[in-house]
Amino acid sequence: MRTDWFQTSRSLFFSIILHIILGGILIFSFKFSAKPTPVHKPVTNIVQATSVDKKQVELELKRLKDKEEAKKAEEKKRQKKLEKKAEEAKKKRIAEEKKLKKLKKKKKEEKKKRIAEEKKLKKLKKEKKELEKKKKEAERKRKEEEKLKAEEAERKRKEEEKKLKEKALQEELEAEQSEHDQSEISKFTNLIINAIENRFNCSPLFKGISNKILIRMGESGKVIESTIIESSGNELFDQRAEKAVYSASPLPVPTDSKLFNEMRKIRITFEPLCER
């Protein structure tokens, strides 16, 4: 709008100038014609001169007008070009601003993403560290448990080995004791049989005859009961044998109470040597 006003003012200014020039020419012509001259020119020359001056003025006005129009057109063209440049600059500026905004947004997103990645990485590192700590603790506990289990297994093995050794020793001792006891029982059984034979009234008729007797004894070998559990088939032999048992009382017995308790009830095979 300011440019249009400038162009209008400029056109008005040139129009005024043209009118002033035209007026000056007319006045000059008028003054020139009013002066008295010794020579009188024909009227046709004055009219012709006036006509020529007017035509020149019109041509000058046209030239000035055309020049003004050309200037206006050039100005309009220049203004249009400036407006185009301004529009392009505006578009470029908007594009740059948009690009800058997009770039800022991208940078912001990248920063946000980077922060998120760093946070995630930090979390992963923390989790990894905690996991490694848990693994180490689990490994420590596992090794400790294995050590305790191994120690317990070794303790049990040694204890079992000790028990087995003690058991073997005990069994050996018991076997030795049993062998000793059996030897003692066998010895005292033979002594009892000898004591009964010494009290038995032999006869040649009893040669090769035997029976089996169950003897029950009390303290110090005293005979409490004597029973023929397997007869010889000879009643007299059996009677004499039973009588000999009671007659030999108290029978010889071991002083060891354990051995004596095993011999409280004793079965013997009575087969005296009656050759005479």
Kinemage of the C-alpha trace (Angstrom):
@kinemage 1
@onewidth
@group {chain A} dominant
@subgroup {mainchain}
@vectorlist {calphas} color= white
{ca met a 1} P 0.000 0.000 0.000
{ca arg a 2} L 2.880 2.312 0.743
{ca thr a 3} L 4.342 1.561 -2.695
{ca asp a 4} L 1.022 2.398 -4.473
{ca trp a 5} L 0.848 5.710 -2.641
{ca phe a 6} L 4.409 6.432 -3.677
{ca gln a 7} L 3.635 5.633 -7.315
{ca thr a 8} L 0.444 7.791 -7.254
{ca ser a 9} L 2.334 10.718 -5.711
{ca arg a 10} L 5.070 10.295 -8.268
{ca ser a 11} L 2.571 10.289 -11.183
{ca leu a 12} L 0.831 13.376 -9.801
{ca phe a 13} L 4.185 15.095 -9.449
{ca phe a 14} L 5.123 14.382 -13.073
{ca ser a 15} L 1.667 15.516 -14.263
{ca ile a 16} L 2.061 18.805 -12.430
{ca ile a 17} L 5.534 19.266 -13.900
{ca leu a 18} L 4.173 18.591 -17.391
{ca his a 19} L 1.404 21.122 -16.911
{ca ile a 20} L 3.912 23.684 -15.654
{ca ile a 21} L 6.120 23.080 -18.708
{ca leu a 22} L 3.116 23.343 -21.036
{ca gly a 23} L 1.970 26.532 -19.323
{ca gly a 24} L 5.479 27.973 -19.581
{ca ile a 25} L 5.606 27.280 -23.313
{ca leu a 26} L 2.229 28.920 -23.877
{ca ile a 27} L 3.176 31.956 -21.798
{ca phe a 28} L 6.464 32.245 -23.548
{ca ser a 29} L 4.735 32.038 -26.913
{ca phe a 30} L 2.190 34.613 -25.793
{ca lys a 31} L 4.848 36.969 -24.572
{ca phe a 32} L 6.850 36.538 -27.684
{ca ser a 33} L 3.808 37.295 -29.825
{ca ala a 34} L 2.816 40.380 -27.760
{ca lys a 35} L 6.094 42.196 -28.266
{ca pro a 36} L 5.977 44.820 -31.040
{ca thr a 37} L 8.175 43.897 -33.875
{ca pro a 38} L 9.110 45.902 -36.846
{ca val a 39} L 8.397 42.980 -39.072
{ca his a 40} L 4.916 41.510 -39.147
{ca lys a 41} L 4.874 37.691 -39.709
{ca pro a 42} L 1.986 36.026 -41.210
{ca val a 43} L -0.727 34.601 -38.945
{ca thr a 44} L -0.301 31.168 -40.465
{ca asn a 45} L 3.204 30.964 -39.066
{ca ile a 46} L 1.974 31.696 -35.548
{ca val a 47} L -0.752 29.096 -35.778
{ca gln a 48} L 1.677 26.615 -37.219
{ca ala a 49} L 4.170 27.316 -34.453
{ca thr a 50} L 1.499 26.926 -31.815
{ca ser a 51} L 0.350 23.669 -33.398
{ca val a 52} L 3.896 22.349 -33.504
{ca asp a 53} L 4.525 23.312 -29.890
{ca lys a 54} L 1.337 21.601 -28.767
{ca lys a 55} L 2.239 18.486 -30.709
{ca gln a 56} L 5.678 18.487 -29.158
{ca val a 57} L 4.124 18.916 -25.754
{ca glu a 58} L 1.752 16.030 -26.410
{ca leu a 59} L 4.620 13.901 -27.658
{ca glu a 60} L 6.667 14.872 -24.636
{ca leu a 61} L 3.720 14.136 -22.387
{ca lys a 62} L 3.225 10.788 -24.136
{ca arg a 63} L 6.932 10.055 -23.828
{ca leu a 64} L 6.867 10.984 -20.189
{ca lys a 65} L 3.681 8.991 -19.701
{ca asp a 66} L 5.142 5.986 -21.504
{ca lys a 67} L 8.293 6.363 -19.504
{ca glu a 68} L 6.205 6.583 -16.334
{ca glu a 69} L 4.185 3.551 -17.375
{ca ala a 70} L 7.381 1.715 -18.166
{ca lys a 71} L 8.726 2.738 -14.786
{ca lys a 72} L 5.469 1.643 -13.183
{ca ala a 73} L 5.605 -1.664 -15.050
{ca glu a 74} L 9.254 -2.063 -14.094
{ca glu a 75} L 8.443 -1.099 -10.525
{ca lys a 76} L 5.516 -3.501 -10.524
{ca lys a 77} L 7.726 -6.182 -11.992
{ca arg a 78} L 10.418 -5.377 -9.448
{ca gln a 79} L 7.819 -5.315 -6.670
{ca lys a 80} L 6.400 -8.620 -7.877
{ca lys a 81} L 9.899 -10.021 -7.994
{ca leu a 82} L 10.552 -8.689 -4.498
{ca glu a 83} L 7.243 -10.130 -3.306
{ca lys a 84} L 8.137 -13.431 -4.965
{ca lys a 85} L 11.543 -13.338 -3.311
{ca ala a 86} L 9.881 -12.392 -0.022
{ca glu a 87} L 7.395 -15.254 -0.461
{ca glu a 88} L 10.191 -17.625 -1.349
{ca ala a 89} L 12.197 -16.332 1.595
{ca lys a 90} L 9.123 -16.775 3.788
{ca lys a 91} L 8.584 -20.295 2.464
{ca lys a 92} L 12.266 -21.006 2.897
{ca arg a 93} L 12.162 -19.549 6.407
{ca ile a 94} L 9.045 -21.611 7.224
{ca ala a 95} L 10.737 -24.673 5.706
{ca glu a 96} L 13.895 -23.924 7.699
{ca glu a 97} L 11.852 -23.391 10.851
{ca lys a 98} L 9.953 -26.606 10.128
{ca lys a 99} L 13.224 -28.383 9.435
{ca leu a 100} L 14.742 -26.900 12.588
{ca lys a 101} L 11.659 -27.857 14.575
{ca lys a 102} L 11.820 -31.358 13.112
{ca leu a 103} L 15.529 -31.500 13.876
{ca lys a 104} L 14.920 -30.299 17.443
{ca lys a 105} L 12.153 -32.875 17.796
{ca lys a 106} L 14.448 -35.546 16.374
{ca lys a 107} L 17.250 -34.502 18.725
{ca lys a 108} L 14.806 -34.467 21.621
{ca glu a 109} L 13.556 -37.936 20.678
{ca glu a 110} L 17.127 -39.141 20.221
{ca lys a 111} L 18.044 -37.697 23.598
{ca lys a 112} L 14.970 -39.294 25.131
{ca lys a 113} L 15.839 -42.570 23.412
{ca arg a 114} L 19.475 -42.281 24.527
{ca ile a 115} L 18.406 -41.589 28.105
{ca ala a 116} L 16.012 -44.547 27.930
{ca glu a 117} L 18.781 -46.735 26.496
{ca glu a 118} L 21.211 -45.560 29.175
{ca lys a 119} L 18.585 -46.199 31.830
{ca lys a 120} L 17.876 -49.626 30.346
{ca leu a 121} L 21.599 -50.381 30.117
{ca lys a 122} L 22.094 -49.223 33.688
{ca lys a 123} L 19.199 -51.422 34.786
{ca leu a 124} L 20.627 -54.374 32.841
{ca lys a 125} L 24.052 -53.806 34.388
{ca lys a 126} L 22.472 -53.650 37.839
{ca glu a 127} L 20.444 -56.798 37.167
{ca lys a 128} L 23.545 -58.520 35.775
{ca lys a 129} L 25.529 -57.489 38.835
{ca glu a 130} L 22.770 -58.726 41.154
{ca leu a 131} L 22.504 -61.955 39.147
{ca glu a 132} L 26.258 -62.487 39.349
{ca lys a 133} L 26.089 -61.778 43.076
{ca lys a 134} L 23.253 -64.302 43.456
{ca lys a 135} L 25.168 -66.832 41.352
{ca lys a 136} L 28.284 -66.337 43.469
{ca glu a 137} L 26.227 -66.671 46.647
{ca ala a 138} L 24.495 -69.769 45.262
{ca glu a 139} L 27.877 -71.200 44.233
{ca arg a 140} L 29.289 -70.441 47.671
{ca lys a 141} L 26.307 -72.099 49.351
{ca arg a 142} L 26.537 -75.058 46.972
{ca lys a 143} L 30.239 -75.523 47.709
{ca glu a 144} L 29.593 -75.084 51.426
{ca glu a 145} L 26.758 -77.631 51.282
{ca glu a 146} L 28.937 -80.004 49.263
{ca lys a 147} L 31.719 -79.537 51.795
{ca leu a 148} L 29.329 -80.163 54.689
{ca lys a 149} L 27.869 -83.180 52.864
{ca ala a 150} L 31.360 -84.495 52.149
{ca glu a 151} L 32.369 -83.937 55.778
{ca glu a 152} L 29.152 -85.592 56.950
{ca ala a 153} L 29.660 -88.476 54.517
{ca glu a 154} L 33.269 -88.850 55.702
{ca arg a 155} L 32.142 -88.706 59.321
{ca lys a 156} L 29.469 -91.335 58.660
{ca arg a 157} L 31.955 -93.444 56.707
{ca lys a 158} L 34.462 -93.296 59.545
{ca glu a 159} L 31.703 -93.933 62.070
{ca glu a 160} L 30.431 -96.857 60.007
{ca glu a 161} L 33.977 -98.114 59.560
{ca lys a 162} L 34.497 -97.804 63.301
{ca lys a 163} L 31.225 -99.607 63.964
{ca leu a 164} L 32.151 -102.346 61.504
{ca lys a 165} L 35.571 -102.684 63.099
{ca glu a 166} L 34.003 -102.711 66.555
{ca lys a 167} L 31.396 -105.180 65.360
{ca ala a 168} L 34.050 -107.369 63.768
{ca leu a 169} L 36.121 -107.144 66.939
{ca gln a 170} L 33.045 -107.848 69.042
{ca glu a 171} L 32.123 -110.783 66.846
{ca glu a 172} L 35.696 -111.995 67.045
{ca leu a 173} L 35.657 -111.602 70.810
{ca glu a 174} L 32.256 -113.235 71.015
{ca ala a 175} L 33.462 -116.046 68.773
{ca glu a 176} L 36.517 -116.457 70.950
{ca gln a 177} L 34.336 -116.247 74.043
{ca ser a 178} L 31.844 -118.677 72.553
{ca glu a 179} L 34.656 -121.009 71.603
{ca his a 180} L 36.045 -120.671 75.102
{ca asp a 181} L 32.603 -121.150 76.642
{ca gln a 182} L 31.919 -124.190 74.472
{ca ser a 183} L 35.295 -125.557 75.418
{ca glu a 184} L 34.515 -124.975 79.091
{ca ile a 185} L 31.010 -126.423 78.749
{ca ser a 186} L 32.453 -129.429 76.917
{ca lys a 187} L 35.089 -129.828 79.616
{ca phe a 188} L 32.552 -129.641 82.460
{ca thr a 189} L 30.143 -131.890 80.563
{ca asn a 190} L 32.890 -134.526 80.375
{ca leu a 191} L 33.617 -133.975 84.091
{ca ile a 192} L 29.907 -134.467 84.892
{ca ile a 193} L 29.769 -137.648 82.776
{ca asn a 194} L 32.936 -138.934 84.510
{ca ala a 195} L 31.431 -138.101 87.915
{ca ile a 196} L 28.235 -140.017 87.031
{ca glu a 197} L 30.250 -142.958 85.587
{ca asn a 198} L 32.183 -143.104 88.847
{ca arg a 199} L 28.868 -143.555 90.672
{ca phe a 200} L 27.384 -145.979 88.137
{ca asn a 201} L 27.240 -149.686 89.014
{ca cys a 202} L 28.614 -151.281 85.838
{ca ser a 203} L 27.982 -154.782 84.565
{ca pro a 204} L 29.317 -156.655 81.534
{ca leu a 205} L 25.737 -156.911 80.447
{ca phe a 206} L 25.698 -153.133 79.859
{ca lys a 207} L 28.557 -153.221 77.346
{ca gly a 208} L 27.759 -151.021 74.331
{ca ile a 209} L 24.512 -149.731 75.893
{ca ser a 210} L 23.734 -145.972 76.162
{ca asn a 211} L 20.893 -143.594 76.882
{ca lys a 212} L 20.281 -139.839 76.938
{ca ile a 213} L 19.626 -138.021 80.186
{ca leu a 214} L 18.334 -134.464 80.854
{ca ile a 215} L 19.799 -133.125 84.068
{ca arg a 216} L 18.551 -129.939 85.786
{ca met a 217} L 20.878 -128.478 88.412
{ca gly a 218} L 20.641 -125.857 91.093
{ca glu a 219} L 23.317 -123.750 92.763
{ca ser a 220} L 26.759 -125.340 93.092
{ca gly a 221} L 25.795 -128.211 90.769
{ca lys a 222} L 23.185 -129.802 93.001
{ca val a 223} L 20.997 -132.147 90.948
{ca ile a 224} L 17.374 -131.040 91.132
{ca glu a 225} L 15.962 -133.372 88.516
{ca ser a 226} L 17.180 -136.189 86.259
{ca thr a 227} L 15.067 -137.491 83.384
{ca ile a 228} L 15.726 -140.280 80.860
{ca ile a 229} L 14.771 -138.639 77.557
{ca glu a 230} L 15.979 -141.498 75.369
{ca ser a 231} L 15.968 -144.985 76.913
{ca ser a 232} L 18.699 -147.524 76.362
{ca gly a 233} L 16.111 -150.268 76.086
{ca asn a 234} L 17.463 -151.791 79.287
{ca glu a 235} L 15.363 -150.757 82.258
{ca leu a 236} L 18.020 -151.739 84.776
{ca phe a 237} L 20.651 -149.673 82.936
{ca asp a 238} L 18.363 -146.670 82.892
{ca gln a 239} L 17.529 -147.007 86.601
{ca arg a 240} L 21.196 -147.331 87.592
{ca ala a 241} L 22.140 -144.405 85.356
{ca glu a 242} L 19.512 -142.139 86.901
{ca lys a 243} L 20.572 -143.262 90.390
{ca ala a 244} L 24.201 -142.515 89.554
{ca val a 245} L 23.234 -138.954 88.558
{ca tyr a 246} L 21.685 -138.235 91.937
{ca ser a 247} L 24.522 -140.051 93.678
{ca ala a 248} L 27.151 -137.859 91.956
{ca ser a 249} L 25.404 -134.625 93.081
{ca pro a 250} L 26.667 -131.956 93.424
{ca leu a 251} L 28.060 -132.252 89.965
{ca pro a 252} L 31.183 -130.348 88.886
{ca val a 253} L 30.165 -126.974 87.395
{ca pro a 254} L 32.072 -123.795 86.339
{ca thr a 255} L 32.362 -120.920 88.780
{ca asp a 256} L 31.455 -118.469 85.990
{ca ser a 257} L 27.765 -117.680 86.494
{ca lys a 258} L 27.177 -117.180 82.766
{ca leu a 259} L 28.568 -120.613 81.935
{ca phe a 260} L 26.746 -122.168 84.835
{ca asn a 261} L 23.425 -120.677 83.655
{ca glu a 262} L 24.007 -122.265 80.259
{ca met a 263} L 24.599 -125.607 82.006
{ca arg a 264} L 21.662 -125.538 84.429
{ca lys a 265} L 19.906 -127.824 81.987
{ca ile a 266} L 22.260 -130.236 80.290
{ca arg a 267} L 21.702 -133.186 78.019
{ca ile a 268} L 24.254 -135.953 78.133
{ca thr a 269} L 24.736 -139.222 76.317
{ca phe a 270} L 25.555 -141.762 78.983
{ca glu a 271} L 27.622 -144.677 77.633
{ca pro a 272} L 29.856 -146.076 80.357
{ca leu a 273} L 32.711 -148.475 79.629
{ca cys a 274} L 31.468 -151.592 81.340
{ca glu a 275} L 33.944 -154.225 80.149
{ca arg a 276} L 34.179 -156.110 83.426
